[in-house]
Amino acid sequence: MNISVTLNGKKTVFEAQSEESLMSVLHNKTSAHVKCGCLQGFCGACTVLLNNEPVAACKLPVGIIRNAEIITLDYFEKTEEYNNIIKGFAKAGIQLCGYCDAGKIFTAYKILSLNKKVSREEIADYVKFLAPCCTDLDTLVNGILFALVIQSKNNSNIRQSTRTSKR
């Protein structure tokens, strides 16, 4: 079966069985870096952005993603959003292990992309399904809170510089 998608900004056609997991297709048939972990959707190793939503690629049959946009962590690492998240994580003392990074980073991205003020409790609700191996959930919440502050400051600086340049 041929499945057309946009992978990391490029139109791509996967040749795969419809029931094959997105993780196995990405892992075995592309150069995209997607890790195989628990195969239960909890560890975060296989998380990708599917139409701008974090999903566990190990649980998603490739047959249902026709015409979807997929972003992998190796592509996302080149974005300003990634830098904001990494700076927030560093400030919280989170050292990424290389295993469950995609789950933590893409969940943080989802929260940052809400473009609204979120409480500690709301963030905890978003991350409660994760089972990160290199940090506890409270520290992860702190890292996301720091990333929100960094993003807010960056957005404020951009608005300020735009106003200054229009004068």
DSSP file with accessible surface (Angstrom, degrees, kcal/mol):
  #  RESIDUE AA STRUCTURE BP1 BP2  ACC     N-H-->O    O-->H-N    N-H-->O    O-->H-N    TCO  KAPPA ALPHA  PHI   PSI    X-CA   Y-CA   Z-CA
    1    1 A M              0   0  103      0, 0.0    15,-2.3     0, 0.0     2,-0.5   0.000 360.0 360.0 360.0 136.0    0.0    0.0    0.0
    2    2 A N  E     -A   15   0A  94     13,-0.2     2,-0.5    11,-0.0    13,-0.2  -0.863 360.0-171.1 -97.6 128.8    1.3    3.5   -0.9
    3    3 A I  E     -A   14   0A   0     11,-2.7    11,-3.0    -2,-0.5     2,-0.4  -0.966  10.7-149.5-125.5 114.0    0.7    6.1    1.8
    4    4 A S  E     +A   13   0A  51     -2,-0.5    63,-3.9     9,-0.2    64,-0.4  -0.677  30.5 151.7 -85.1 132.8    1.4    9.8    1.0
    5    5 A V  E     -A   12   0A   3      7,-2.9     7,-3.2    -2,-0.4     2,-0.6  -0.911  47.8-113.9-144.9 169.9    2.5   12.0    3.9
    6    6 A T  E     -Ab  11  69A  27     62,-2.8    64,-3.4    -2,-0.3     2,-0.6  -0.973  35.0-169.7-109.0 114.0    4.6   15.1    4.6
    7    7 A L  E >   -Ab  10  70A  15      3,-2.9     3,-1.9    -2,-0.6    64,-0.2  -0.937  68.8 -22.8-110.0 116.0    7.6   14.0    6.6
    8    8 A N  T 3  S-     0   0   23     62,-3.2    -1,-0.2    -2,-0.6    63,-0.1   0.880 129.9 -46.7  52.1  43.1    9.7   16.7    8.1
    9    9 A G  T 3  S+     0   0   47     61,-0.3     2,-0.4     1,-0.2    -1,-0.3   0.425 119.5 103.0  85.3  -0.3    8.5   19.2    5.5
   10   10 A K  E <  S-A    7   0A 157     -3,-1.9    -3,-2.9     0, 0.0    -1,-0.2  -0.954  75.7-115.1-121.2 134.9    9.0   16.9    2.5
   11   11 A K  E     +A    6   0A 179     -2,-0.4     2,-0.3    -5,-0.2    -5,-0.2  -0.429  45.5 176.2 -62.6 131.5    6.3   15.0    0.5
   12   12 A T  E     -A    5   0A  41     -7,-3.2    -7,-2.9    -2,-0.1     2,-0.5  -0.985  26.3-147.2-140.4 148.3    7.0   11.3    1.0
   13   13 A V  E     -A    4   0A  84     -2,-0.3     2,-0.4    -9,-0.2    -9,-0.2  -0.983  14.4-154.9-119.4 122.7    5.3    8.1    0.0
   14   14 A F  E     -A    3   0A   6    -11,-3.0   -11,-2.7    -2,-0.5     2,-0.7  -0.813   4.8-152.8 -92.1 135.5    5.5    5.1    2.4
   15   15 A E  E     +A    2   0A 146     -2,-0.4     2,-0.3   -13,-0.2   -13,-0.2  -0.942  47.7 124.8-103.9 108.8    5.2    1.6    0.9
   16   16 A A        -     0   0    5    -15,-2.3     2,-0.2    -2,-0.7    -2,-0.0  -0.984  66.7 -89.2-157.5 161.9    3.9   -0.4    3.9
   17   17 A Q    >   -     0   0  117     -2,-0.3     3,-1.6     1,-0.1    45,-0.3  -0.593  42.8-121.2 -74.1 141.3    1.1   -2.7    5.1
   18   18 A S  T 3  S+     0   0   52      1,-0.3    45,-2.5    -2,-0.2    46,-0.3   0.805 111.0  51.1 -59.8 -29.8   -1.8   -0.6    6.5
   19   19 A E  T 3  S+     0   0  131     43,-0.2    -1,-0.3    42,-0.2     3,-0.1   0.586  83.4 111.4 -86.1  -7.9   -1.5   -2.3    9.9
   20   20 A E  S <  S-     0   0   44     -3,-1.6    42,-3.4    41,-0.1    43,-0.3  -0.374  77.4-107.0 -64.5 141.2    2.2   -1.7   10.3
   21   21 A S  B  >  -E   61   0B  25     40,-0.2     4,-2.1     1,-0.1     5,-0.2  -0.405  13.9-126.8 -73.2 147.8    3.0    0.8   13.0
   22   22 A L  H  > S+     0   0    0     38,-2.9     4,-2.9    35,-0.6     5,-0.3   0.884 111.1  58.8 -56.7 -38.5    4.1    4.3   12.1
   23   23 A M  H  > S+     0   0   14     34,-2.1     4,-3.1    37,-0.2     5,-0.2   0.938 105.8  45.9 -58.8 -47.4    7.1    3.7   14.4
   24   24 A S  H  > S+     0   0   21     33,-0.3     4,-2.8     2,-0.2     5,-0.4   0.902 113.3  49.8 -66.9 -36.8    8.3    0.7   12.4
   25   25 A V  H  X S+     0   0    0     -4,-2.1     4,-2.5     2,-0.2     5,-0.2   0.953 116.4  41.6 -64.4 -47.5    7.9    2.5    9.1
   26   26 A L  H  X S+     0   0    0     -4,-2.9     4,-0.8     1,-0.2     6,-0.2   0.905 119.1  45.8 -65.4 -40.3    9.8    5.5   10.3
   27   27 A H  H  < S+     0   0   94     -4,-3.1    -2,-0.2    -5,-0.3    -1,-0.2   0.907 126.0  26.8 -69.8 -41.5   12.4    3.4   12.0
   28   28 A N  H  < S+     0   0  110     -4,-2.8    -2,-0.2    -5,-0.2    -3,-0.2   0.729 126.7  36.8 -97.2 -24.8   13.0    0.9    9.2
   29   29 A K  H  < S+     0   0  103     -4,-2.5     2,-0.3    -5,-0.4    -3,-0.2   0.362 110.5  44.1-118.5   4.0   12.2    2.7    6.0
   30   30 A T  S  < S-     0   0   37     -4,-0.8   -16,-0.0    -5,-0.2     0, 0.0  -0.878  76.6-116.0-137.1 175.1   13.3    6.3    6.4
   31   31 A S  S    S+     0   0  123     -2,-0.3     2,-0.1     2,-0.1    -4,-0.1   0.440  75.6 121.2 -90.6   0.2   16.3    8.2    7.7
   32   32 A A        -     0   0    8     -6,-0.2     2,-1.0     1,-0.1    -2,-0.2  -0.418  68.3-124.3 -66.9 138.3   14.1    9.8   10.4
   33   33 A H        +     0   0  110     -2,-0.1    41,-0.4     2,-0.0     2,-0.4  -0.738  46.8 153.4 -90.3  99.0   15.4    9.1   13.9
   34   34 A V        -     0   0    6     -2,-1.0     2,-0.2    -8,-0.1    12,-0.2  -0.997  32.0-140.4-128.3 127.2   12.5    7.4   15.8
   35   35 A K        -     0   0   66     10,-1.3     2,-0.5    -2,-0.4    -8,-0.1  -0.585   5.3-133.3 -93.1 150.0   13.3    5.1   18.7
   36   36 A C        +     0   0   62     -2,-0.2     2,-0.0     1,-0.1    -1,-0.0  -0.863  42.2 147.6 -96.3 126.5   11.7    1.8   19.6
   37   37 A G        -     0   0   24     -2,-0.5    -1,-0.1    63,-0.0    63,-0.0   0.158  64.1 -15.2-124.3-113.2   10.9    1.7   23.3
   38   38 A C        -     0   0   48      1,-0.1    -2,-0.1    -2,-0.0     0, 0.0   0.647  67.7-140.3 -78.1 -18.1    8.2    0.0   25.4
   39   39 A L  S    S+     0   0   89      1,-0.1    -1,-0.1     0, 0.0    -3,-0.0   0.655  85.2  89.9  61.2  18.6    5.8   -0.5   22.4
   40   40 A Q  S    S-     0   0  111     19,-0.0    -1,-0.1     0, 0.0    16,-0.1   0.395 101.5-112.1-117.6  -7.1    3.0    0.5   24.8
   41   41 A G  S    S+     0   0   19     14,-0.1    15,-0.1     1,-0.0    18,-0.0   0.604  92.8  94.7  86.5  13.6    2.9    4.2   24.2
   42   42 A F        +     0   0  116     88,-0.1    89,-1.7     1,-0.1    -1,-0.0   0.763  67.6  61.7-106.2 -31.2    4.2    5.2   27.6
   43   43 A C  S    S-     0   0   14     87,-0.2    90,-0.2     1,-0.1    60,-0.2   0.788  87.7-136.9 -75.1 -27.8    8.0    5.7   27.4
   44   44 A G    >   +     0   0    4     59,-0.1     3,-1.4    58,-0.1    59,-0.9   0.340  67.4 121.1  91.4  -7.0    8.0    8.5   24.8
   45   45 A A  T 3  S+     0   0    6      1,-0.3   -10,-1.3    57,-0.2    57,-0.2   0.851  80.1  39.2 -61.2 -33.3   10.8    7.1   22.8
   46   46 A C  T 3  S+     0   0    4    -12,-0.2    11,-1.0    56,-0.1    -1,-0.3   0.320  83.9 136.9-101.3  10.3    8.7    6.9   19.6
   47   47 A T  E <   +C   56   0A  13     -3,-1.4    26,-0.4     9,-0.2     2,-0.3  -0.311  23.2 167.7 -65.4 135.4    6.8   10.1   20.0
   48   48 A V  E     -C   55   0A   0      7,-2.0     7,-2.5     5,-0.1     2,-0.6  -0.881  40.9-103.5-132.8 166.9    6.4   12.2   16.8
   49   49 A L  E     -CD  54  71A   3     22,-2.7    22,-2.4    -2,-0.3     2,-0.6  -0.880  33.9-171.0 -92.9 123.2    4.2   15.2   16.0
   50   50 A L  E >  S-CD  53  70A  25      3,-3.2     3,-1.4    -2,-0.6    20,-0.2  -0.974  79.1 -18.9-115.6 111.9    1.3   14.1   13.8
   51   51 A N  T 3  S-     0   0   93     18,-3.4    -1,-0.2    -2,-0.6    19,-0.1   0.907 130.6 -53.1  51.8  42.9   -0.6   17.1   12.4
   52   52 A N  T 3  S+     0   0   77     17,-0.4    -1,-0.3     1,-0.2    18,-0.1   0.581 118.6 110.1  71.7  15.2    1.0   19.1   15.2
   53   53 A E  E <  S-C   50   0A  88     -3,-1.4    -3,-3.2     2,-0.0     2,-0.2  -0.969  72.7-116.7-118.5 134.0   -0.1   16.7   18.0
   54   54 A P  E     +C   49   0A  33      0, 0.0     2,-0.3     0, 0.0    -5,-0.2  -0.505  42.5 172.8 -69.3 131.1    2.3   14.4   19.9
   55   55 A V  E     -C   48   0A  37     -7,-2.5    -7,-2.0    -2,-0.2     2,-0.9  -0.983  40.5-113.7-137.6 151.7    1.5   10.8   19.3
   56   56 A A  E >   -C   47   0A  26     -2,-0.3     3,-1.6    -9,-0.2     4,-0.3  -0.760  26.3-159.7 -83.1 107.5    3.1    7.5   20.2
   57   57 A A  G >  S+     0   0    0    -11,-1.0   -34,-2.1    -2,-0.9     3,-0.8   0.735  85.2  67.5 -65.5 -19.8    4.1    6.2   16.8
   58   58 A C  G 3  S+     0   0   18      1,-0.2    -1,-0.3   -36,-0.2   -37,-0.1   0.746 103.9  44.3 -71.3 -21.1    4.3    2.6   18.1
   59   59 A K  G <  S+     0   0  126     -3,-1.6    -1,-0.2   -38,-0.1    -2,-0.2   0.411  96.0  89.3-102.3   0.1    0.5    2.5   18.6
   60   60 A L  S <  S-     0   0   31     -3,-0.8   -38,-2.9    -4,-0.3   -37,-0.2  -0.874  70.2-137.6-109.4 116.2   -0.5    4.1   15.3
   61   61 A P  B >   -E   21   0B  48      0, 0.0     3,-1.6     0, 0.0   -40,-0.2  -0.510  15.4-135.5 -69.4 134.4   -1.2    2.0   12.2
   62   62 A V  G >  S+     0   0    0    -42,-3.4     3,-1.7   -45,-0.3   -43,-0.2   0.769  95.9  75.8 -64.5 -21.6    0.3    3.7    9.2
   63   63 A G  G 3  S+     0   0   20    -45,-2.5     3,-0.4   -43,-0.3    -1,-0.3   0.698  92.8  52.2 -65.7 -16.2   -2.8    3.0    7.2
   64   64 A I  G <  S+     0   0  119     -3,-1.6    -1,-0.3   -46,-0.3    -2,-0.2   0.330  93.0  73.3-102.6   9.2   -4.7    5.8    8.9
   65   65 A I    X   +     0   0    5     -3,-1.7     3,-2.3    -4,-0.1    -1,-0.2   0.256  58.2 151.5-109.9  16.7   -2.2    8.6    8.4
   66   66 A R  T 3  S+     0   0  114     -3,-0.4   -61,-0.2     1,-0.3     3,-0.1  -0.148  76.4   4.5 -51.5 132.6   -2.7    9.3    4.7
   67   67 A N  T 3  S+     0   0  123    -63,-3.9    -1,-0.3     1,-0.2   -62,-0.2   0.615  98.9 142.8  66.3  16.3   -1.9   13.0    3.9
   68   68 A A    <   -     0   0    5     -3,-2.3   -62,-2.8   -64,-0.4     2,-0.5  -0.414  52.7-123.0 -81.6 160.8   -0.8   13.7    7.4
   69   69 A E  E     -b    6   0A  96    -64,-0.2   -18,-3.4    -2,-0.1     2,-0.4  -0.934  29.3-169.1-104.2 125.8    2.1   15.9    8.4
   70   70 A I  E     -bD   7  50A   0    -64,-3.4   -62,-3.2    -2,-0.5     2,-0.4  -0.956   7.6-172.3-119.8 131.0    4.7   14.1   10.5
   71   71 A I  E     - D   0  49A  19    -22,-2.4   -22,-2.7    -2,-0.4     2,-0.2  -0.990   9.3-157.9-121.9 128.0    7.6   15.9   12.4
   72   72 A T    >>  -     0   0    0     -2,-0.4     4,-2.5   -24,-0.2     3,-0.6  -0.627  30.3-108.9-100.4 163.6   10.3   13.8   14.1
   73   73 A L  H 3> S+     0   0   18    -26,-0.4     4,-2.2   -40,-0.3   -39,-0.1   0.886 115.8  58.8 -60.6 -40.0   12.5   15.0   16.9
   74   74 A D  H 34 S+     0   0   49    -41,-0.4    -1,-0.2     1,-0.2     4,-0.1   0.861 112.8  40.5 -62.3 -30.6   15.7   15.2   14.7
   75   75 A Y  H X4 S+     0   0   90     -3,-0.6     3,-1.6     1,-0.2    -1,-0.2   0.900 112.5  54.5 -78.8 -42.8   13.9   17.7   12.5
   76   76 A F  H >< S+     0   0    8     -4,-2.5     3,-2.3     1,-0.3     6,-0.4   0.793  90.4  76.6 -63.4 -27.5   12.2   19.6   15.4
   77   77 A E  T 3< S+     0   0   84     -4,-2.2    -1,-0.3     1,-0.3    -2,-0.1   0.676  86.1  63.4 -59.3 -14.9   15.6   20.1   17.0
   78   78 A K  T <  S+     0   0  164     -3,-1.6    -1,-0.3    -4,-0.1     2,-0.2   0.378  88.4  95.8 -90.3   4.8   16.3   22.9   14.5
   79   79 A T  S <> S-     0   0   38     -3,-2.3     4,-1.6     1,-0.1     5,-0.1  -0.573  78.7-125.9-100.8 159.6   13.4   25.1   15.7
   80   80 A E  H  > S+     0   0  101      1,-0.2     4,-2.3     2,-0.2     5,-0.2   0.857 111.8  59.8 -65.4 -36.0   13.2   28.0   18.1
   81   81 A E  H  > S+     0   0   72      1,-0.2     4,-2.2     2,-0.2    -1,-0.2   0.911 103.3  51.3 -59.9 -42.2   10.5   26.1   20.1
   82   82 A Y  H  > S+     0   0   36     -6,-0.4     4,-2.9     1,-0.2     5,-0.2   0.934 108.6  51.3 -59.7 -46.0   13.0   23.3   20.7
   83   83 A N  H  X S+     0   0   67     -4,-1.6     4,-2.3     1,-0.2    -2,-0.2   0.896 109.2  50.4 -60.2 -41.3   15.6   25.8   22.0
   84   84 A N  H  X S+     0   0    5     -4,-2.3     4,-2.2     2,-0.2    -1,-0.2   0.922 112.5  47.1 -61.7 -42.8   13.1   27.3   24.4
   85   85 A I  H  X S+     0   0    0     -4,-2.2     4,-2.9     2,-0.2    -2,-0.2   0.937 112.0  49.2 -65.2 -46.4   12.1   23.8   25.7
   86   86 A I  H  X S+     0   0   45     -4,-2.9     4,-2.6     1,-0.2    -1,-0.2   0.901 111.1  50.0 -62.9 -40.5   15.8   22.7   26.1
   87   87 A K  H  X S+     0   0  113     -4,-2.3     4,-2.2    -5,-0.2    -1,-0.2   0.912 112.0  48.2 -64.2 -41.8   16.6   25.9   28.0
   88   88 A G  H  X S+     0   0    0     -4,-2.2     4,-1.5     2,-0.2    -2,-0.2   0.917 112.1  49.0 -63.3 -43.0   13.7   25.4   30.3
   89   89 A F  H  X>S+     0   0    2     -4,-2.9     5,-2.9     1,-0.2     4,-0.6   0.920 110.6  50.8 -62.0 -43.7   14.6   21.8   30.9
   90   90 A A  H ><5S+     0   0   66     -4,-2.6     3,-1.3     1,-0.2    -1,-0.2   0.914 107.2  53.4 -61.8 -41.9   18.2   22.8   31.6
   91   91 A K  H 3<5S+     0   0  141     -4,-2.2    -1,-0.2     1,-0.3    -2,-0.2   0.846 109.1  49.5 -62.6 -31.4   17.1   25.4   34.1
   92   92 A A  H 3<5S-     0   0   23     -4,-1.5    -1,-0.3    -5,-0.1    -2,-0.2   0.536 121.1-110.0 -82.9  -7.2   15.0   22.7   35.9
   93   93 A G  T <<5 +     0   0   56     -3,-1.3     2,-0.5    -4,-0.6    -3,-0.2   0.656  63.9 154.4  87.1  17.6   18.1   20.5   36.0
   94   94 A I      < -     0   0   11     -5,-2.9     2,-0.6    -6,-0.2    -1,-0.3  -0.686  26.0-165.0 -83.2 123.1   16.7   18.0   33.5
   95   95 A Q        -     0   0  168     -2,-0.5     2,-0.1    39,-0.4    -5,-0.0  -0.955  23.0-126.7-107.1 116.0   19.5   16.1   31.7
   96   96 A L        -     0   0   56     -2,-0.6    39,-0.0     1,-0.1    -2,-0.0  -0.392  14.4-158.8 -67.6 138.5   18.1   14.4   28.6
   97   97 A C        -     0   0   60     -2,-0.1    -1,-0.1     1,-0.0    -2,-0.0   0.579  32.6-121.5 -94.2 -14.8   18.9   10.7   28.4
   98   98 A G  S    S+     0   0   24      1,-0.0     4,-0.1     0, 0.0    -2,-0.1   0.329  96.7  76.4  89.5  -8.3   18.4   10.2   24.7
   99   99 A Y  S    S+     0   0   94      2,-0.1     3,-0.3     1,-0.0   -64,-0.1   0.890 105.1  18.4 -99.8 -58.3   15.8    7.5   25.3
  100  100 A C  S  > S+     0   0    2      1,-0.2     4,-1.6     2,-0.1     3,-0.3   0.211  89.2 114.0-103.1  16.5   12.5    9.2   26.2
  101  101 A D  H  > S+     0   0   23      1,-0.2     4,-3.1     2,-0.2     5,-0.3   0.883  70.5  56.2 -56.5 -46.3   13.4   12.7   25.0
  102  102 A A  H  > S+     0   0    8     -3,-0.3     4,-2.7     1,-0.2     5,-0.3   0.909 106.5  50.3 -59.5 -41.4   10.8   12.9   22.2
  103  103 A G  H  > S+     0   0    0    -59,-0.9     4,-1.6    -3,-0.3    -1,-0.2   0.930 115.5  41.9 -62.4 -44.6    7.9   12.2   24.6
  104  104 A K  H  X S+     0   0    2     -4,-1.6     4,-2.3     2,-0.2    -2,-0.2   0.934 118.1  45.4 -68.6 -45.2    9.0   14.9   27.0
  105  105 A I  H  X S+     0   0    1     -4,-3.1     4,-2.7     1,-0.2    -2,-0.2   0.932 114.8  45.5 -68.5 -44.9    9.9   17.5   24.3
  106  106 A F  H  X S+     0   0    0     -4,-2.7     4,-2.1    -5,-0.3    -1,-0.2   0.846 112.5  51.5 -71.7 -29.6    6.8   17.1   22.2
  107  107 A T  H  X S+     0   0    4     -4,-1.6     4,-2.0    -5,-0.3    -1,-0.2   0.928 111.2  48.2 -68.6 -41.6    4.5   17.1   25.2
  108  108 A A  H  X S+     0   0    0     -4,-2.3     4,-2.9     1,-0.2     5,-0.2   0.928 110.1  52.9 -61.3 -42.5    6.2   20.4   26.3
  109  109 A Y  H  X S+     0   0   26     -4,-2.7     4,-2.5     1,-0.2    -1,-0.2   0.914 105.6  53.7 -58.9 -44.0    5.8   21.7   22.8
  110  110 A K  H  < S+     0   0   38     -4,-2.1     4,-0.5     1,-0.2    -1,-0.2   0.933 111.5  45.6 -56.9 -44.6    2.0   20.9   22.9
  111  111 A I  H >< S+     0   0    0     -4,-2.0     3,-1.2     1,-0.2     5,-0.4   0.932 113.0  49.2 -66.4 -44.6    1.7   22.9   26.1
  112  112 A L  H >< S+     0   0    1     -4,-2.9     3,-1.1     1,-0.3    -1,-0.2   0.850 106.3  57.7 -64.0 -32.0    3.8   25.8   24.8
  113  113 A S  T 3< S+     0   0   38     -4,-2.5    -1,-0.3     1,-0.2    -2,-0.2   0.586  83.9  81.3 -78.8  -6.6    1.7   25.9   21.6
  114  114 A L  T <  S-     0   0   48     -3,-1.2    -1,-0.2    -4,-0.5    -2,-0.2   0.751  85.3-150.1 -66.2 -23.4   -1.5   26.4   23.6
  115  115 A N    <   +     0   0  132     -3,-1.1     2,-0.3    -4,-0.3    -2,-0.1   0.885  58.4  99.2  53.2  42.6   -0.6   30.1   23.7
  116  116 A K  S    S-     0   0  115     -5,-0.4     2,-0.4    -4,-0.1    -1,-0.2  -0.969  85.1 -88.5-147.6 162.4   -2.3   30.6   27.0
  117  117 A K        -     0   0  200     -2,-0.3     2,-0.4    -3,-0.1     0, 0.0  -0.610  47.3-168.4 -74.4 126.7   -1.4   30.7   30.6
  118  118 A V        -     0   0   13     -2,-0.4     2,-0.1    27,-0.1    -3,-0.0  -0.927  13.8-127.7-119.5 148.0   -1.4   27.2   32.1
  119  119 A S     >  -     0   0   43     -2,-0.4     4,-2.3     1,-0.1     5,-0.2  -0.415  27.3-108.6 -87.3 164.4   -1.2   26.2   35.7
  120  120 A R  H  > S+     0   0   90      1,-0.2     4,-2.7     2,-0.2     5,-0.2   0.894 121.9  53.7 -54.9 -41.4    1.1   23.7   37.3
  121  121 A E  H  > S+     0   0  133      2,-0.2     4,-1.9     1,-0.2    -1,-0.2   0.889 106.9  50.1 -65.3 -39.9   -1.8   21.4   37.7
  122  122 A E  H  > S+     0   0   72      2,-0.2     4,-1.6     1,-0.2    -1,-0.2   0.913 111.9  47.8 -64.8 -42.1   -2.7   21.6   34.0
  123  123 A I  H  X S+     0   0    0     -4,-2.3     4,-1.9     1,-0.2     3,-0.3   0.938 109.6  52.9 -63.8 -43.7    0.8   20.8   33.0
  124  124 A A  H  X S+     0   0   41     -4,-2.7     4,-1.2     1,-0.2    -1,-0.2   0.875 106.3  54.5 -59.0 -35.7    0.9   17.9   35.4
  125  125 A D  H  < S+     0   0   97     -4,-1.9     4,-0.3     1,-0.2    -1,-0.2   0.881 107.9  49.4 -66.4 -36.9   -2.3   16.6   33.8
  126  126 A Y  H  < S+     0   0   81     -4,-1.6     3,-0.4    -3,-0.3    -1,-0.2   0.850 117.6  39.0 -68.7 -36.6   -0.6   16.7   30.3
  127  127 A V  H >< S+     0   0    1     -4,-1.9     3,-1.9     1,-0.2    -1,-0.2   0.553  86.6  94.8 -95.2  -4.9    2.5   14.8   31.5
  128  128 A K  T 3< S+     0   0  139     -4,-1.2    -1,-0.2     1,-0.3    -2,-0.1   0.761  81.3  57.2 -63.1 -23.4    1.0   12.3   33.8
  129  129 A F  T 3  S+     0   0  102     -3,-0.4    -1,-0.3    -4,-0.3     2,-0.1   0.653  89.8  94.2 -80.4 -14.1    0.8    9.6   31.1
  130  130 A L    <   -     0   0   12     -3,-1.9   -87,-0.2    -4,-0.1   -88,-0.1  -0.470  56.4-162.9 -77.9 150.6    4.6    9.8   30.5
  131  131 A A        -     0   0   60    -89,-1.7    -1,-0.1    -2,-0.1   -89,-0.1  -0.575  18.5-173.1-126.6  65.4    7.0    7.4   32.2
  132  132 A P        -     0   0   22      0, 0.0     3,-0.1     0, 0.0     5,-0.1  -0.354  16.1-155.8 -65.9 142.4   10.3    9.3   31.7
  133  133 A C  S    S+     0   0   85    -90,-0.2     3,-0.1     1,-0.2   -90,-0.0   0.626  86.4  47.8 -91.7 -12.2   13.3    7.3   32.8
  134  134 A C  S    S+     0   0   44      1,-0.1   -39,-0.4     2,-0.0     2,-0.3   0.407 115.0  22.5-114.3   0.5   15.6   10.2   33.4
  135  135 A T  S    S-     0   0   25     -3,-0.1     2,-0.2   -41,-0.1    -1,-0.1  -0.982  74.6-108.9-156.2 162.5   13.5   12.6   35.5
  136  136 A D     >  -     0   0   87     -2,-0.3     4,-2.0     1,-0.1     5,-0.1  -0.572  35.6-111.5 -92.1 162.9   10.5   12.7   37.8
  137  137 A L  H  > S+     0   0   62      1,-0.2     4,-2.6     2,-0.2     5,-0.2   0.858 114.6  57.1 -66.1 -33.1    7.3   14.3   36.7
  138  138 A D  H  > S+     0   0   95      2,-0.2     4,-2.1     1,-0.2    -1,-0.2   0.927 108.7  46.4 -64.8 -41.9    7.5   17.2   39.1
  139  139 A T  H  > S+     0   0   30      2,-0.2     4,-2.5     1,-0.2    -1,-0.2   0.893 110.7  53.6 -66.3 -37.3   10.9   18.2   37.7
  140  140 A L  H  X S+     0   0    0     -4,-2.0     4,-2.3     2,-0.2    -2,-0.2   0.926 106.9  51.2 -63.2 -42.8    9.4   17.9   34.2
  141  141 A V  H  X S+     0   0    4     -4,-2.6     4,-2.5     1,-0.2    -2,-0.2   0.931 109.8  50.8 -58.6 -44.1    6.6   20.2   35.1
  142  142 A N  H  X S+     0   0   45     -4,-2.1     4,-2.6     1,-0.2    -2,-0.2   0.916 108.3  52.1 -60.3 -43.0    9.2   22.7   36.4
  143  143 A G  H  X S+     0   0    0     -4,-2.5     4,-2.2     1,-0.2    -1,-0.2   0.900 110.3  47.8 -60.8 -39.7   11.1   22.4   33.1
  144  144 A I  H  X S+     0   0    0     -4,-2.3     4,-2.4     2,-0.2    -1,-0.2   0.908 109.9  52.5 -69.7 -39.4    8.0   23.1   31.1
  145  145 A L  H  X S+     0   0   45     -4,-2.5     4,-1.9     2,-0.2    -2,-0.2   0.931 110.6  47.9 -60.3 -44.0    7.1   26.1   33.4
  146  146 A F  H  X S+     0   0   69     -4,-2.6     4,-2.5     1,-0.2    -2,-0.2   0.908 110.0  52.7 -62.3 -40.9   10.6   27.5   32.8
  147  147 A A  H  X S+     0   0    0     -4,-2.2     4,-2.9     1,-0.2    -2,-0.2   0.889 106.4  53.7 -63.1 -37.0   10.2   26.9   29.0
  148  148 A L  H  X S+     0   0   30     -4,-2.4     4,-2.5     2,-0.2    -1,-0.2   0.911 109.4  47.7 -62.7 -41.6    6.9   28.9   29.1
  149  149 A V  H  X S+     0   0   76     -4,-1.9     4,-2.5     2,-0.2    -2,-0.2   0.930 112.7  48.7 -65.0 -44.1    8.7   31.8   30.7
  150  150 A I  H  X S+     0   0   32     -4,-2.5     4,-2.5     1,-0.2    -2,-0.2   0.936 112.3  48.4 -62.4 -45.3   11.5   31.7   28.2
  151  151 A Q  H  X S+     0   0   24     -4,-2.9     4,-2.8     1,-0.2     5,-0.2   0.924 110.7  51.5 -61.2 -42.7    9.0   31.5   25.3
  152  152 A S  H  X S+     0   0   70     -4,-2.5     4,-2.3     1,-0.2    -1,-0.2   0.919 110.8  47.9 -61.5 -43.6    7.1   34.5   26.7
  153  153 A K  H  X S+     0   0  128     -4,-2.5     4,-2.5     2,-0.2    -1,-0.2   0.916 112.4  49.1 -63.7 -42.8   10.2   36.6   27.1
  154  154 A N  H  X S+     0   0   40     -4,-2.5     4,-2.2     2,-0.2    -2,-0.2   0.920 112.0  48.1 -63.0 -43.4   11.3   35.7   23.5
  155  155 A N  H  X S+     0   0   57     -4,-2.8     4,-2.5     2,-0.2    -1,-0.2   0.894 111.6  50.7 -64.5 -38.1    7.8   36.6   22.1
  156  156 A S  H  X S+     0   0   52     -4,-2.3     4,-2.5    -5,-0.2    -2,-0.2   0.916 109.9  49.9 -65.4 -41.9    7.9   39.8   24.1
  157  157 A N  H  X S+     0   0  102     -4,-2.5     4,-2.5     2,-0.2    -2,-0.2   0.883 110.5  50.4 -64.1 -37.9   11.4   40.7   22.7
  158  158 A I  H  X S+     0   0   99     -4,-2.2     4,-2.3     2,-0.2    -2,-0.2   0.941 111.7  47.0 -66.2 -46.0   10.1   40.0   19.1
  159  159 A R  H  X S+     0   0  126     -4,-2.5     4,-2.2     1,-0.2    -2,-0.2   0.915 113.2  50.3 -61.1 -40.7    7.1   42.2   19.6
  160  160 A Q  H  X S+     0   0   91     -4,-2.5     4,-2.2     1,-0.2    -2,-0.2   0.931 111.6  46.5 -64.1 -45.3    9.3   44.9   21.1
  161  161 A S  H  X S+     0   0   72     -4,-2.5     4,-2.3     1,-0.2    -1,-0.2   0.861 110.7  53.6 -68.8 -32.4   11.8   44.8   18.2
  162  162 A T  H  X S+     0   0   57     -4,-2.3     4,-1.2     2,-0.2    -1,-0.2   0.931 110.0  47.3 -65.8 -43.5    9.0   44.8   15.7
  163  163 A R  H  < S+     0   0  127     -4,-2.2     4,-0.5     1,-0.2     3,-0.3   0.911 112.7  49.4 -63.4 -41.2    7.5   48.0   17.2
  164  164 A T  H >< S+     0   0   75     -4,-2.2     3,-1.0     1,-0.2    -1,-0.2   0.904 109.5  51.0 -65.4 -41.4   11.0   49.6   17.3
  165  165 A S  H 3< S+     0   0   95     -4,-2.3    -1,-0.2     1,-0.2    -2,-0.2   0.734 103.2  60.2 -72.0 -20.9   11.7   48.8   13.6
  166  166 A K  T 3<        0   0  168     -4,-1.2    -1,-0.2    -3,-0.3    -2,-0.2   0.620 360.0 360.0 -80.3 -12.9    8.3   50.3   12.5
  167  167 A R    <         0   0  224     -3,-1.0    -3,-0.0    -4,-0.5    -4,-0.0  -0.194 360.0 360.0 -76.1 360.0    9.2   53.7   13.9
